[in-house]
Amino acid sequence: MDDRTAAPMIEYGVTPTHVMASMSGVDFVRAIFDGRLPAPPIMQNVEPFDSTAENGHVVFHSVPGFRHYNPIGSVHGGYAAILLDSAMGLAVHTALPAGTGYTTLEFKISFIRGMSQDSGPVRTEGKTLNVGRRAATAEARITDATGRLLAHATTTCLVFEIPKGT
């Protein structure tokens, strides 16, 4: 395989706070999805692709594999939790102005159908429900290639000003 057909290398890391604070939330999330900023290290576990971000809305795809299996021979619920929590949090982040951050206060997941290494690509979509000055709520869904619902979740996030000089 030559360099023109090789898969792009994804850089994983943590963006400095001052860089994040200087950008609107949607620009920050798009920069991660476009590879202009490093992807969060947690995403090495799920390797998202075909990622898009709009104000209050994100979509990405992932492929569950054998490495995601639990002791009973199916994809561990933590795989879905990473996807759903990430989609909801990033959807909230896309709705925030520069200098504003968020953290998850709580989330609830409902598992509908199991996944296996034979499931193929899954689609995770996160949408904001409400974004206020102090709190935000969002929802997310994971569906398979036929559109069947595999899992869904809701979250409440704390919204805060990013401290200056960090």
Contact map, one row per residue, 1 for C-alpha under 8 A:
1110110000000000000000000000000000000000000000000000000000000000000000000000000000000000000000000000000000000000000000000000000000000000000000000000000000000000000000
1111110000000000000000000000000000000000000000000000000000000000000000000000000000000000000000000000000000000000000000000000000000000000000000000000000000000000000000
1111110000000000000000000000000000000000000000000000000000000000000000000000000000000000000000000000000000000000000000000000000000000000000000000000000000000000000000
0111110000000000000000000000000000000000000000000000000000000000000000000000000000000000000000000000000000000000000000000000000000000000000000000000000000000000000000
1111111000000000000000000000000000000000000000000000000000000000000000000000000000000000000000000000000000000000000000000000000000000000000000000000000000000000000000
1111111100000000000000000000000000000000000000000000000000000000000000000000000000000000000000000000000000000000000000000000000000000000000000000000000000000000000000
0000111110000000000000000000000000000000000000000000000000000000000000000000000000000000000000000000000000000000000000000000000000000000000000000000000000000000000000
0000011111000000000000000000000000000000000000000000000000000000000000000000000000000000000000000000000000000000000000000000000000000000000000000000000000000000000000
0000001111100000000000000000000000000000000000000000000000000000000000000000000000000000000000000000000000000000000000000000000000000000000000000000000000000000000000
0000000111110000000000000000000000100110000000000000000000000000000000000000000000000000000000000000000000000000000000000000000000000000000000000000000000000000000000
0000000011111000000000000000000000101110000000000000000000000000000000000000000000000000000000000000000000000000000000000000000000000000000000000000000000000000000000
0000000001111100000000000000000000000111100100000000000000000000000000000000000000000000000000000000000000000000000000000000000000000000000000000000000000000000000000
0000000000111110000000000000000000000111100000000000000000000000000000000000000000000000000000000000000000000000000000000000000000000000000000000000000000000000000000
0000000000011111000000000000000000000111100000000000000000000000000000000000000000000000000000000000000000000000000000000000000000000000000000000000000000000000000000
0000000000001111101100000000000000001100000000000000000000000000000000000000000000000000000000000000000000000000000000000000000000000000000000000000000000000000000000
0000000000000111111100000000000000000000000000000000000000000000000000000000000000000000000000000000000000000000000000000000000000000000000000000000000000000000000000
0000000000000011111110000000000000000000000000000000000000000000000000000000000000000000000000000000000000000000000000000000000000000000000000000000000000000000010001
0000000000000001111111000000000000000000000000000000000000000000000000000000000000000000000000000000000000000000000000000000000000000000000000000000000000000000000111
0000000000000011111111100000000000000000000000000000000000000000000000000000000000000000000000000000000000000000000000000000000000000000000000000000000000000000000000
0000000000000011111111100001000000000000000000000000000000000000000000000000000000000000000000000110000000000000000000000000000000000000000000000000000000000000000000
0000000000000000111111110000000000000000000000000000000000000000000000000000000000000000000000000111100000000000000000000000000000000000000000000000000000000000010000
0000000000000000011111110000000000000000000000000000000000000000000000000000000000000000000000000110000000000000000000000000000000000000000000000000000000000000000000
0000000000000000001111111011000000000000000000000000000000000000000000000000000000000000000000001110000000000000000000000000000000000000000000000000000000000000000000
0000000000000000000011111111000000000000000000000000000000000000000000000000000000000000000001011110000000000000000000000000000000000000000000000000000000000000000000
0000000000000000000000111111100000000000000000000000000000000000000000000000000000000000000011111101000000000000000000000000000000000000000000000000000000000000000000
0000000000000000000000011111110000000000000000000000111000000000000000000000000000000000000011110000000000000000000000000000000000000000000000000000000000000000000000
0000000000000000000000111111111000000000000000000000000000000000000000000000000000000000000001000000000000000000000000000000000000000000000000000000000000000000000000
0000000000000000000100111111111100000000000000000000000000000000000000000000000000000000000001000000000000000000000000000000000000000000000000000000000000000000000000
0000000000000000000000001111111110000000000000000000100000000000000000000000000000000000010011000000000000000000000000000000000000000000000000000000000000000000000000
0000000000000000000000000111111111000000000000000001100000000000000000000000000000000000000000000000000000000000000000000000000000000000000000000000000000000000000000
0000000000000000000000000011111111111000000000000000000000000000000000000000000000000000000000000000000000000000000000000000000000000000000000000000000000000000000000
0000000000000000000000000001111111111110000000000000000000000000000000000000000000000000000000000000000000000000000000000000000000000000000000000000000000000000000000
0000000000000000000000000000111111110010000000000011100000000000000000000000000000000000000000000000000000000000000000000000000000000000000000000000000000000000000000
0000000000000000000000000000011111111000000000000000000000000000000000000000000000000000000000000000000000000000000000000000000000000000000000000000000000000000000000
0000000001100000000000000000001111111110000000000000000000000000000000000000000000000000000000000000000000000000000000000000000000000000000000000000000000000000000000
0000000000000000000000000000001111111100000000000000000000000000000000000000000000000000000000000000000000000000000000000000000000000000000000000000000000000000000000
0000000000100010000000000000001101111110000000000000000000000000000000000000000000000000000000000000000000000000000000000000000000000000000000000000000000000000000000
0000000001111110000000000000000100111111000000000000000000000000000000000000000000000000000000000000000000000000000000000000000000000000000000000000000000000000000000
0000000001111100000000000000000110101111101000000000000000000000000000000000000000000000000000000000000000000000000000000000000000000000000000000000000000000000000000
0000000000011100000000000000000000000111111100000000000000000000000000000000000000000000000000000000000000000000000000000000000000000000000000000000000000000000000000
0000000000011100000000000000000000000011111100000000000000000000000000000000000000000000000000000000000000000000000000000000000000000000000000000000000000000000000000
0000000000000000000000000000000000000001111111000000000000000000000000000000000001000000000000000000000000000000000000000000000000000000000000000000000000000000000000
0000000000000000000000000000000000000011111111110000000000000000000000000000000000000000000000000000000000000000000000000000000000000000000000000000000000000000000000
0000000000010000000000000000000000000001111111100000000000000000000000000000000000000000000000000000000000000000000000000000000000000000000000000000000000000000000000
0000000000000000000000000000000000000000011111100000000000000000000000000000000000000000000000000000000000000000000000000000000000000000000000000000000000000000000000
0000000000000000000000000000000000000000011111110000000000000111000000000000001001100000000000000000000000000000000000000000000000000000000000000000000000000000000000
0000000000000000000000000000000000000000001111111000000000000110000000000000000000000000000000000000000000000000000000000000000000000000000000000000000000000000000000
0000000000000000000000000000000000000000001001111110000000011110000000000000000000000000000000000000000000000000000000000000000000000000000000000000000000000000000000
0000000000000000000000000000000000000000000000111110000000011100000000000000000000000000000000000000000000000000000000000000000000000000000000000000000000000000000000
0000000000000000000000000000000000000000000000011111000000111000000000000000000000000000000000000000000000000000000000000000000000000000000000000000000000000000000000
0000000000000000000000000000000010000000000000011111100001111000000000000000000000000000000000000000000000000000000000000000000000000000000000000000000000000000000000
0000000000000000000000000000010010000000000000000111110001110000000000000000000000000000000000000000000000000000000000000000000000000000000000000000000000000000000000
0000000000000000000000000100110010000000000000000011111111100000000000000000000000000000001001000000000000000000000000000000000000000000000000000000000000000000000000
0000000000000000000000000100000000000000000000000001111111000000000000000000000000000000000001000000000000000000000000000000000000000000000000000000000000000000000000
0000000000000000000000000100000000000000000000000000111110000000000000000000000000000000001001100000000000000000000000000000000000000000000000000000000000000000000000
0000000000000000000000000000000000000000000000000000111111000000000000000000000000000000001111100000000000000000000000000000011100000000000000000000000000000000000000
0000000000000000000000000000000000000000000000000000111111100000000000000000000000000000001101000000000000000000000000000000111100000000000000000000000000000000000000
0000000000000000000000000000000000000000000000000011110111110000000000000000000000000010011000000000000000000000000000000000111000000000000000000000000000000000000000
0000000000000000000000000000000000000000000000000111100011111000000000000000000000000010000000000000000000000000000000000011110000000000000000000000000000000000000000
0000000000000000000000000000000000000000000000011111000001111100000000000000000000000000000000000000000000000000000000000011100000000000000000000000000000000000000000
0000000000000000000000000000000000000000000000011110000000111110000000000000000000000000000000000000000000000000000000001111000000000000000000000000000000000000000000
0000000000000000000000000000000000000000000001111000000000011111000000000000000000000000000000000000000000000000000000001111000000000000000000000000000000000000000000
0000000000000000000000000000000000000000000001110000000000001111100000000000000000000000000000000000000000000000000010111100000000000000000000000000000000000000000000
0000000000000000000000000000000000000000000001000000000000000111110100000010001000000000000000000000000000000000001111111100000000000000000000000000000000000000000000
0000000000000000000000000000000000000000000000000000000000000011111110000010000000000000000000000000000000000000000111000000000000000000000000000000000000000000000000
0000000000000000000000000000000000000000000000000000000000000001111110000010000000000000000000000000000000000000000110000000000000000000000000000000000000000000000000
0000000000000000000000000000000000000000000000000000000000000000111110000000000000000000000000000000000000000000000000000000000000000000000000000000000000000000000000
0000000000000000000000000000000000000000000000000000000000000001111111000111001000000000000000000000000000000000000000000000000000000000000000000000000000000000000000
0000000000000000000000000000000000000000000000000000000000000000111111111111000000000000000000000000000000000000000100000000000000000000000000000000000000000000000000
0000000000000000000000000000000000000000000000000000000000000000000111111111000000000000000000000000000000000000000000000000000000000000000000000000000000000000000000
0000000000000000000000000000000000000000000000000000000000000000000011111100000000000000000000000000000000000000000000000000000000000000000000000000000000000000000000
0000000000000000000000000000000000000000000000000000000000000000000011111100000000000000000000000000000000000000000000000000000000000000000000000000000000000000000000
0000000000000000000000000000000000000000000000000000000000000000000011111110000000000000000000000000000000000000000000000000000000000000000000000000000000000000000000
0000000000000000000000000000000000000000000000000000000000000000000111111111000000000000000000000000000000000000011100000000000000000000000000000000000000000000000000
0000000000000000000000000000000000000000000000000000000000000001110111001111101000000000000000000000000000000000011110000000000000000000000000000000000000000000000000
0000000000000000000000000000000000000000000000000000000000000000000111000111111100000000000000000000000000000000000000000000000000000000000000000000000000000000000000
0000000000000000000000000000000000000000000000000000000000000000000000000011111110000000000000000000000000000010000000000000000000000000000000000000000000000000000000
0000000000000000000000000000000000000000000000000000000000000000000000000001111111000000000000000000000000000000000000000000000000000000000000000000000000000000000000
0000000000000000000000000000000000000000000001000000000000000001000100000011111111100000000000000000000000000000000000000000000000000000000000000000000000000000000000
0000000000000000000000000000000000000000000000000000000000000000000000000001111111110000000000000000000000000000000000000000000000000000000001000000001000000000000000
0000000000000000000000000000000000000000000000000000000000000000000000000000111111111000000000000000000000001000000000000000000000000000000000000000000000000000000000
0000000000000000000000000000000000000000010001000000000000000000000000000000011111111100000000000000000000000000000000000000000000000000000000000000000000000000000000
0000000000000000000000000000000000000000000001000000000000000000000000000000001111111110000000000000000000000000000000000001000000000000000001000000000000000000000000
0000000000000000000000000000000000000000000000000000000000000000000000000000000111111111000000000000000000000000000000000001110000000000000111000000000110000000000000
0000000000000000000000000000000000000000000000000000000000000000000000000000000011111111100000000000000000100000000000000000000000000000000100000000000010100000000000
0000000000000000000000000000000000000000000000000000000000000000000000000000000001111111110000000000000000000000000000000000000000000000000000000000000000000000000000
0000000000000000000000000000000000000000000000000000000001100000000000000000000000111111111000000000000000000000000000000001111000000000000100000000000000000000000000
0000000000000000000000000000000000000000000000000000000000000000000000000000000000011111111100000000000000000000000000000000011100000000011100000000000001100000000000
0000000000000000000000000000000000000000000000000000000000000000000000000000000000001111111110000000011100000000000000000000000000000000010000000000000000001000000000
0000000000000000000000000000100000000000000000000000000001000000000000000000000000000111111111000000000000000000000000000000010000000000000000000000000000000000000000
0000000000000000000000000000000000000000000000000000101111000000000000000000000000000011111111100000000000000000000000000000011100000000010000000000000000000000000000
0000000000000000000000000000000000000000000000000000000110000000000000000000000000000001111111110000010000000000000000000000001100100001110000000000000000001000000000
0000000000000000000000001100100000000000000000000000000100000000000000000000000000000000111111110000110000000000000000000000000000000000000000000000000000000000000000
0000000000000000000000011111100000000000000000000000111110000000000000000000000000000000011111110000000000000000000000000000000000000000000000000000000000000000000000
0000000000000000000000001100000000000000000000000000001100000000000000000000000000000000001111111000000000000000000000000000000000100000000000000000000000000000000000
0000000000000000000000011100000000000000000000000000000000000000000000000000000000000000000111111101100000000000000000000000000000000000000000000000000000000000000000
0000000000000000000000111000000000000000000000000000000000000000000000000000000000000000000000111111000000000000000000000000000000000000000000000000000000000000000000
0000000000000000000111111000000000000000000000000000000000000000000000000000000000000000000000011111000000000000000000000000000000000000000000000000000000000000000000
0000000000000000000111110000000000000000000000000000000000000000000000000000000000000000000000001111100000000000000000000000000000000000000000000000000000000000110000
0000000000000000000010001000000000000000000000000000000000000000000000000000000000000000000000011111110000000000000000000000000000000000000000000000000000000011110000
0000000000000000000010000000000000000000000000000000000000000000000000000000000000000000000010010011111000000000000000000000000000000000000000000000000000000011110000
0000000000000000000000000000000000000000000000000000000000000000000000000000000000000000100110000001111100000000000000000000000000000000000000000000000000001111000000
0000000000000000000000000000000000000000000000000000000000000000000000000000000000000000100000000000111110000000000000000000000000000000000000000000000000001110000000
0000000000000000000000000000000000000000000000000000000000000000000000000000000000000000100000000000011111100000000000000000000000000000000000000000000000111100000000
0000000000000000000000000000000000000000000000000000000000000000000000000000000000000000000000000000001111100000000000000000000000000000000000000000000000111100000000
0000000000000000000000000000000000000000000000000000000000000000000000000000000000000000000000000000000111110000000000000000000000000000000000000000000000111000000000
0000000000000000000000000000000000000000000000000000000000000000000000000000000000001000000000000000000111111000000000000000000000000000000000000000000011110000000000
0000000000000000000000000000000000000000000000000000000000000000000000000000000000000000000000000000000001111100000000000000000000000000000000000000000011100000000000
0000000000000000000000000000000000000000000000000000000000000000000000000000000010000000000000000000000000111110000000000000000000000000000000000000001111000000000000
0000000000000000000000000000000000000000000000000000000000000000000000000000000000000000000000000000000000011111000000000000000000000000000000000000001110000000000000
0000000000000000000000000000000000000000000000000000000000000000000000000000100000000000000000000000000000001111110000000000000000000000000000000000011100000000000000
0000000000000000000000000000000000000000000000000000000000000000000000000000000000000000000000000000000000000111110000000000000000000000000000000000111100000000000000
0000000000000000000000000000000000000000000000000000000000000000000000000000000000000000000000000000000000000011111000000000000000000000000000000000111000000000000000
0000000000000000000000000000000000000000000000000000000000000000000000000110000000000000000000000000000000000011111100000000000000000000000000000000010000000000000000
0000000000000000000000000000000000000000000000000000000000000001000000000110000000000000000000000000000000000000111111100000000000000000000000000000010000000000000000
0000000000000000000000000000000000000000000000000000000000000001110010000110000000000000000000000000000000000000011111100000000000000000000000000000000000000000000000
0000000000000000000000000000000000000000000000000000000000000011110000000010000000000000000000000000000000000000001111110000000000000000000000000000000000000000000000
0000000000000000000000000000000000000000000000000000000000000001100000000000000000000000000000000000000000000000001111110000000000000000000000000000000000000000000000
0000000000000000000000000000000000000000000000000000000000000011000000000000000000000000000000000000000000000000001111111100000000000000000000010000000000000000000000
0000000000000000000000000000000000000000000000000000000000000011000000000000000000000000000000000000000000000000000011111100000000000000000000011000000000000000000000
0000000000000000000000000000000000000000000000000000000000001111000000000000000000000000000000000000000000000000000000111110000000000000000000011000000000000000000000
0000000000000000000000000000000000000000000000000000000000001111000000000000000000000000000000000000000000000000000000111111000000000000000001111000000000000000000000
0000000000000000000000000000000000000000000000000000000000111100000000000000000000000000000000000000000000000000000000001111100000000000000011111000000000000000000000
0000000000000000000000000000000000000000000000000000000000111100000000000000000000110010000000000000000000000000000000000111110000000000000111100000000000000000000000
0000000000000000000000000000000000000000000000000000000011110000000000000000000000010010000000000000000000000000000000000011111000000000000111000000000000000000000000
0000000000000000000000000000000000000000000000000000000111100000000000000000000000010011011000000000000000000000000000000001111100000000011110000000000000000000000000
0000000000000000000000000000000000000000000000000000000111000000000000000000000000000011001100000000000000000000000000000000111110000000011100000000000000000000000000
0000000000000000000000000000000000000000000000000000000110000000000000000000000000000001001100000000000000000000000000000000011111100001111000000000000000000000000000
0000000000000000000000000000000000000000000000000000000000000000000000000000000000000000000000000000000000000000000000000000001111100001111000000000000000000000000000
0000000000000000000000000000000000000000000000000000000000000000000000000000000000000000000000000000000000000000000000000000000111110001110000000000000000000000000000
0000000000000000000000000000000000000000000000000000000000000000000000000000000000000000000100100000000000000000000000000000000111111011100000000000000000000000000000
0000000000000000000000000000000000000000000000000000000000000000000000000000000000000000000000000000000000000000000000000000000001111111000000000000000000000010000000
0000000000000000000000000000000000000000000000000000000000000000000000000000000000000000000000000000000000000000000000000000000000111110000000000000000000000011000000
0000000000000000000000000000000000000000000000000000000000000000000000000000000000000000000000000000000000000000000000000000000000011111000000000000000000000111000000
0000000000000000000000000000000000000000000000000000000000000000000000000000000000000000000000000000000000000000000000000000000000111111100000000000000000011110000000
0000000000000000000000000000000000000000000000000000000000000000000000000000000000000000000100000000000000000000000000000000000111110111110000000000000000011110000000
0000000000000000000000000000000000000000000000000000000000000000000000000000000000000000000100000000000000000000000000000000000111100011111000000000000001111000000000
0000000000000000000000000000000000000000000000000000000000000000000000000000000000000001101100000000000000000000000000000000011111000001111100000000000001110000000000
0000000000000000000000000000000000000000000000000000000000000000000000000000000000000001000000000000000000000000000000000000011110000000111110000000000111100000000000
0000000000000000000000000000000000000000000000000000000000000000000000000000000000011011000000000000000000000000000000000001111000000000011111000000000111000000000000
0000000000000000000000000000000000000000000000000000000000000000000000000000000000010000000000000000000000000000000000000011110000000000001111100000111110000000000000
0000000000000000000000000000000000000000000000000000000000000000000000000000000100110000000000000000000000000000000000000111100000000000000111110000111100000000000000
0000000000000000000000000000000000000000000000000000000000000000000000000000000000000000000000000000000000000000000000000111000000000000000011111111111000000000000000
0000000000000000000000000000000000000000000000000000000000000000000000000000000000000000000000000000000000000000000000111110000000000000000001111111110000000000000000
0000000000000000000000000000000000000000000000000000000000000000000000000000000000000000000000000000000000000000000000011110000000000000000000111111000000000000000000
0000000000000000000000000000000000000000000000000000000000000000000000000000000000000000000000000000000000000000000000000000000000000000000000111111000000000000000000
0000000000000000000000000000000000000000000000000000000000000000000000000000000000000000000000000000000000000000000000000000000000000000000000111111100000000000000000
0000000000000000000000000000000000000000000000000000000000000000000000000000000000000000000000000000000000000000000000000000000000000000000000111111110000000000000000
0000000000000000000000000000000000000000000000000000000000000000000000000000000000000000000000000000000000000001100000000000000000000000000011110011111100000000000000
0000000000000000000000000000000000000000000000000000000000000000000000000000000000000000000000000000000000000011111000000000000000000000000011110001111100000000000000
0000000000000000000000000000000000000000000000000000000000000000000000000000000100000000000000000000000000001111100000000000000000000000000011100000111110000000000000
0000000000000000000000000000000000000000000000000000000000000000000000000000000000010000000000000000000000001111000000000000000000000000001111000000111111000000000000
0000000000000000000000000000000000000000000000000000000000000000000000000000000000011000000000000000000000111100000000000000000000000000001110000000001111100000000000
0000000000000000000000000000000000000000000000000000000000000000000000000000000000000001000000000000000000111000000000000000000000000000111100000000000111110000000000
0000000000000000000000000000000000000000000000000000000000000000000000000000000000001001000000000000000111110000000000000000000000000000111000000000000011111000000000
0000000000000000000000000000000000000000000000000000000000000000000000000000000000000000000000000000000111100000000000000000000000000011110000000000000001111100000000
0000000000000000000000000000000000000000000000000000000000000000000000000000000000000000100100000000011111000000000000000000000000000011100000000000000000111110000000
0000000000000000000000000000000000000000000000000000000000000000000000000000000000000000000000000000011110000000000000000000000000000111000000000000000000011111000000
0000000000000000000000000000000000000000000000000000000000000000000000000000000000000000000000000001111000000000000000000000000000011111000000000000000000001111100000
0000000000000000000000000000000000000000000000000000000000000000000000000000000000000000000000000001110000000000000000000000000000001100000000000000000000000111110000
0000000000000000000000000000000000000000000000000000000000000000000000000000000000000000000000000011100000000000000000000000000000000000000000000000000000000011111000
0000000000000000100010000000000000000000000000000000000000000000000000000000000000000000000000000011100000000000000000000000000000000000000000000000000000000001111100
0000000000000000000000000000000000000000000000000000000000000000000000000000000000000000000000000000000000000000000000000000000000000000000000000000000000000000111111
0000000000000000010000000000000000000000000000000000000000000000000000000000000000000000000000000000000000000000000000000000000000000000000000000000000000000000011111
0000000000000000010000000000000000000000000000000000000000000000000000000000000000000000000000000000000000000000000000000000000000000000000000000000000000000000001111
0000000000000000110000000000000000000000000000000000000000000000000000000000000000000000000000000000000000000000000000000000000000000000000000000000000000000000001111
